[in-house]
Amino acid sequence: MSTRTQVGARINGEDTEFLCEPRQSLLEVLREGLGLTGSKEGCNNGNCGACNVIMDGSLVNSCLVLAVEAEGREIQTIEGLASGGALHPIQHAFLEGAALQCGICTPGFIMSAKALLDHEPEPTEERVRRWLAGNLCRCTGYDKIVRAVLDSSVQMRDTARSDGGRS
């Protein structure tokens, strides 16, 4: 019988506490314990990117992170991107550019794109392709996804300029 550990983290801007077993992955706790089902279990070994989240500003495969490692950390999931009912520019660009099909890989691609654009607001197409290389898609193909990331980077820069960088 495992001992459960209490973990406190800031998830999508809210202080959150949860109980987990030492062996449980962050993905398992997010989906089954906290009801944040946007992150998907694809391979469960860190190769597909479907479970990507941002932890303390870095992109991580939540299937490879133990939930106990989330203690005191800042975690952002796909559920935390939209604001006030408005989609994040990356989410909007994916919809507008038809950069999704079945949707299993989409949250991971979007979180990867967000991590890239947080660190590199003006990436080249080659940089986007390299950055997204850890995400696998069986349905859509990558060109529309890359275009959506590039389009959202332009939209995000234009929005930042028009509101004086307050976004």
N, C-alpha and C positions, 0 to 999 in steps of 0.2 A: 504494500500500500504506500503510495507516494504522499509526501507532505506537500500541501499547497502553499504557495508563497504569495503574499500580497505585493502587488506592484503598482506604483503610481507613476503615471506619465501624462504628458499633455498631448492629447490626440485631437487633431483638427481644431486646435485652439481652445479646447476644453480640458480642464484637469479631470483625469479619469483614474479610477482605481479598479483593479480586477484581481481575481485569484487565479493562479495557474499552477500547473505541475511543472517541476524543473525541466522536464523533457519536451514540453509543448513549444511549438514554434509560434512566433508572433502572428503568422498567417492564420494559424488555427484559432488563436485567441481573438484576433480581429473578426474573423468570420463567425465562429461558433459561440464565442463568449460575449462579444460586444455587438454582434449583428451588423457589422460593417462588411457586407458581402461583395463590395465592388472589386476588391483584390481577389483574383482568381487563383485556384490551385491548378496549375498546368502539369508541370513535370515533378514538382516537389523536390527538386535537386539543384535549383539555381540556374538552369539552362535556358528557360523559355521567357522569363521576364513578366509573366502574367500576374505575378504577385507583387510587383514593384511598389514600394512606398518610399517616402522621403523621411529619413530619420536624422535629426540634427543637421539638416541641410544637405545630406548625402543620399544618393539613391542606393537602396538596398533591396535584396530579394528577401521578402519577409518570410519565405519558407526556410531560409537558412539562418535566421536570427531567432535565438531563443527568446521567448516572451519575457523571461526574467531580465534579459539584457535591456529591456525597454525602461527599466527603472530610472526615473528622472529625465527621461529623454523627451524630445519634441518630435512627434510623428505626424505626418500628413498623408492621408489616404485620398483616393479619388473622391470620396464623399465630402472631403473638405475643400474642394476646389471652387465649386460654385459659391457665389456670394449674393445673399439677398434674393434668391430665386433666379439670378442671372448666371448663365453659364460662364465659365472661365474662357478667355479667348482661345485657348488651345482646344477646349471641348467644342466650342463653336466652329472652329476651323475644321475639325474632324467631321462634324456634321455637314457643314457646307461643302466640303471637298469630297464627300462620300468615302472617307478614309477608314471605313469600318464595314464589317459584314456580319459575322456571327456574334462578335462582341467579346469573346473570351479574352483575347489579347489586348483589346482596346484600352482598358484601364492602365495596364502596364506600360503601353506605349505613351499614353498621355502623361503618366507620372514621370517617365523617362524624359519626355520632351520638356516638362516643367523643370526638372532638375537641370537639364542642359541650359534652358533659357534663363534660369535664375543665375547661372554662373557665366553664361556667354550669350548676351542678348542679340548678337548679330552673327550667328554661325553661318558658315558656308554650307552648301549642299553636301559637300564631302564630309564635313564635320558632323552634320546631322546623321548621315548614313552610318558613319563610324560609331557615333554615340548610341544609335538605335540597334547596333549589331547584336546586342544581348537580348533582343526581343524577337520572338518568333511568331509568324503569322502563317496560317495554312490557307486562308481564304482570300484575302483582299489583294495581296501584293504590296510591295513597299513604296512604289512611286507616289501613290496618293497620300500615304502617310507622311512621307518626306515633304511633299508639297504643303500639307496641312501644317506641319511644324514650321516651315519657312514662312507661310502666310501668317500664322499666329505671331511669329516673332516680329513681323512688320507691324501688325495690328497693336501688339503690346508696346512697341516703341512709339508708335504714333499716339497712343492713348497717354503714355507717360509724358510725352512732349506737350500734349494739349492741356493736361491738367497740372503741369509743372512738376511732374514726378511724384505726385501724391498717391498713385495707384499701387 
